[in-house]
Amino acid sequence: MKIFGLTGWSGSGKTTLIVKLLPALIARGLRVSTLKHAHKGFDIDHPGKDSHNHRLAGATEVVVSSPTRWAVMHEMRGEPEPTLEELIAKVTPVDLLLVEGFKRDRHPKLEVWRREVGKPLIAVDDPTIVAVASDGPVPEVDVPVFDLDDAEGIAALVVERAVPLR
């Protein structure tokens, strides 16, 4: 399994780009999974559902299964957030794992950046960023710059620069 990341500030368009990128990568015959970091709490469960009631009653993990998908919800209950490596160990092996977020980890990444967001370029000080995708020119960097709509070009970069898991 190989890994490649997309990083950038909130509102830059990371998720939108991943949604465009996935079909381009899958069309190349790759099995692709994603792993996303959320800075705030999130919930994929709903009040009133049995699985939600199991969590509220104190279950550390709740596994839900159906003929179309299954999911594991793990309540931290005061435990530290798992590292990227610990999370990757829980992923079923595929050809490529796209990681959204995890700015500080050391895998190769593409930075999604829009000047209008008003945040600094991460790529200026981060050698793990091998390219930038933006909606305009980015003369501040000396890595390749892709248009945010160039899913095919970015897919080629991802395939070329993804690294095997250690």
C-alpha positions in Angstrom: 0.0 0.0 0.0 1.3 3.5 -0.9 0.4 6.8 0.8 0.0 10.3 -0.4 -1.5 13.3 1.4 -3.5 16.4 0.6 -3.1 19.2 3.1 -4.1 22.8 3.4 -6.1 25.2 5.6 -9.8 24.9 6.3 -11.8 26.2 3.3 -9.1 25.7 0.8 -10.9 22.9 -1.1 -9.1 19.7 0.0 -12.3 17.6 0.0 -13.5 19.0 -3.3 -10.2 18.1 -4.9 -10.2 14.6 -3.4 -13.7 14.0 -4.8 -12.4 15.0 -8.3 -9.2 13.0 -7.9 -10.7 9.7 -6.8 -12.3 8.8 -10.2 -9.1 9.8 -12.0 -7.1 7.4 -9.8 -9.7 4.6 -9.9 -9.7 4.9 -13.7 -6.0 4.0 -13.6 -7.0 0.7 -12.1 -6.1 1.6 -8.5 -8.0 0.6 -5.4 -8.1 3.8 -3.3 -9.1 4.6 0.3 -9.1 7.8 2.2 -8.3 8.8 5.7 -9.4 12.3 6.9 -8.4 14.2 10.0 -11.1 16.3 11.6 -10.0 19.0 14.0 -13.3 19.2 15.8 -15.5 16.5 17.1 -17.7 14.8 14.6 -20.5 12.2 14.6 -21.5 9.6 12.0 -24.3 8.3 14.3 -27.7 9.7 15.0 -29.7 10.1 18.2 -32.4 7.4 18.6 -30.5 4.8 16.6 -29.5 1.6 18.4 -25.8 2.2 17.7 -26.0 5.7 19.2 -27.7 4.3 22.3 -24.9 1.7 22.6 -22.3 4.5 22.6 -24.2 6.6 25.1 -24.5 3.6 27.4 -20.7 3.4 27.5 -19.5 1.0 24.8 -15.9 1.8 23.8 -16.5 0.5 20.2 -19.7 -0.1 18.3 -19.6 -2.0 15.0 -22.5 -1.6 12.7 -23.0 -3.9 9.7 -25.4 -4.1 6.8 -25.3 -5.8 3.3 -23.9 -2.6 1.8 -21.3 -1.3 4.4 -19.9 -1.7 7.9 -18.4 0.9 10.3 -16.6 0.9 13.6 -17.1 3.8 15.9 -14.5 4.1 18.7 -15.2 6.5 21.6 -11.9 8.0 22.9 -13.3 8.3 26.5 -10.3 10.4 27.5 -7.6 8.4 25.5 -5.2 10.4 23.4 -6.0 10.8 19.7 -4.4 8.0 17.7 -1.4 8.8 15.5 -1.6 8.6 11.7 0.4 5.4 11.9 -2.0 3.8 14.4 -4.9 4.8 12.1 -3.3 3.4 9.0 -2.9 0.1 10.8 -6.7 -0.1 11.0 -7.2 0.4 7.2 -7.8 -2.5 4.9 -4.8 -2.6 2.5 -5.4 -1.0 -0.9 -3.2 0.3 -3.7 -3.3 3.9 -2.5 -4.3 5.6 0.7 -5.1 9.3 0.3 -4.6 11.2 3.6 -6.5 14.5 4.0 -5.0 16.7 6.7 -2.2 15.5 9.0 -0.1 18.6 8.1 2.8 17.7 10.4 3.3 14.1 9.4 6.2 13.2 7.1 4.5 11.6 4.0 4.6 13.4 0.7 1.8 15.9 0.2 0.1 18.3 -2.2 -1.0 21.5 -0.6 -4.4 22.9 -1.6 -4.1 26.6 -1.4 -6.3 29.6 -2.2 -4.9 33.1 -1.7 -8.5 34.3 -0.7 -8.5 32.1 2.4 -5.8 34.4 3.8 -3.6 31.8 5.3 0.1 31.4 4.7 1.5 28.8 2.3 2.6 25.7 4.2 4.8 24.6 1.3 7.3 27.5 1.9 8.6 25.8 5.0 7.6 22.1 4.6 9.8 19.9 2.4 7.2 17.1 2.5 5.0 19.2 0.2 5.9 18.2 -3.3 3.4 20.3 -5.2 0.6 22.9 -4.8 -2.9 23.0 -6.3 -4.4 26.4 -6.5 -6.9 28.6 -8.3 -4.2 31.0 -9.4 -0.5 31.5 -9.8 1.7 30.7 -6.7 5.1 32.3 -7.4 6.2 31.9 -3.8 7.0 28.2 -4.2 9.5 26.3 -6.2 7.5 23.1 -6.5 5.0 22.3 -9.4 1.7 24.2 -9.2 -1.4 22.6 -10.6 -4.8 24.2 -11.3 -7.4 22.9 -8.8 -9.4 21.5 -11.7 -6.5 19.5 -13.2 -7.6 16.1 -11.7 -5.7 14.2 -14.4 -2.4 16.0 -13.8 -2.7 15.8 -10.1 -3.6 12.1 -10.3 -0.4 11.5 -12.4 1.6 13.4 -9.7 0.0 11.3 -6.9 0.8 8.0 -8.7 4.4 9.2 -9.3 5.1 10.5 -5.8 3.1 8.2 -3.5 5.4 6.2 -1.2 5.1 2.7 0.2 4.2 2.5 3.9 7.2 1.8 6.1 
